[in-house]
Amino acid sequence: MVLSKKKARHVIEEIIALFPDAKPSLDFRNHYELLIAVMLSAQTTDAAVNKATPALFERFPSPQEAALATPDEIAPYIAKLGLYRNKAKFMHELSVQLMERFDGIVPQTREELESLPGIGRKTANVVMSVGFGIPAFAVDTHVSRICKHHQIVKQSATPLEIEKRVMDILPPERWLAAHQAMIYFGRAICHPKNPECDQYPQLYQFED
């Protein structure tokens, strides 16, 4: 069973109400640092990324420095992160492309962002919404788990299907708030094992 659009919106709005001030937990100072930090966060916690990026960005503060380096020079700075060798390669390659194709400036469109090495739809959506204020909805493991657990989508739904469903339920100006609140809700309440969602009855108090 999948909730109606009205009931699904109620659940998401109640999650936003639980975490109304949710902000990105990755540390960044500009669009390039945001792009790299989100790319590095795949299969790694944001906390681990935040420990690695100060030294990384001190050594490679812009795509110019990373493009002139090699993946082997980048790798030691992120060695404690999952898949760090692949990520070092992606950081180098995308920095080269930023310099060659975009004059060292992070592009704003999904098509251009996804054309960069190591950048998928989720990362592109985060950079667009968080970095540029362009309405987009990113689907990560927390969002996927919550939407399936609360019957906002089918259990078999793909990330793209989840993205489209939530974008259909909420107006564009709520997409970023929903994404950020779901991350906090997933970490604190809707755990992969032993979720505590039943302690928040307001999620299920639907109006007739």
C-alpha positions, 0 to 999 in steps of 0.5 A: 500500500502507498499513501495518498498524496495528501497523507504522504504530504502530511507525513513529510511535513510532520518530519520537517516540523520535527527538524525545522532548522535542519541544515547541511552537516557537511562543512564547505565554504564555496561551491567547489568544496561543496561539490567535493564534500558531497562526492566524498560522502558516498558510503561514508559519514558526513562526520568522517568527511568533515574530519578529512576536508580541512587539510584536503582543502588547505592543500587543494583549495580550488580545482586548479591545484587539484587538477595539477596534482595526481590522484596519488597525491590526493589520496593520503588526505582522504585515506580514512574514507571509504573508496578513497582511491576512486574518490581521489581519482574522481576529484582529480579528473573532475577538477581537470574538467572544471578547469578545461570546460568551465573556467574553474567554476562549478556549473549550475545545471544538472546535465553539466554537473552529472557530466563531471567524473564521479558526480551522479544525480544525488550529488548534482541535486544537493549542489543545485539545491544547497549551493545554488538555491535551485529547487531539487530533491536529493535521494540518499539512503535516509530518504529512501528508507524513510519513504519506503518505511512510511509507505510514501513509495512502494518498497521496490521504488528506485531513487528516481521514482522516489525523487519524482514522487516527493517532488509531486507531493511537495511544492518546489520551495519545500524540497530542500527542507524535506531533504534536510529534515529526512536526513536528521529524522533518519539518523535520530529516529527512523533507524535501519534497525529498530526504528522509533517512528511509533513514538511520534504519533503525529506522523499518523494523525491523518485528517479525514 
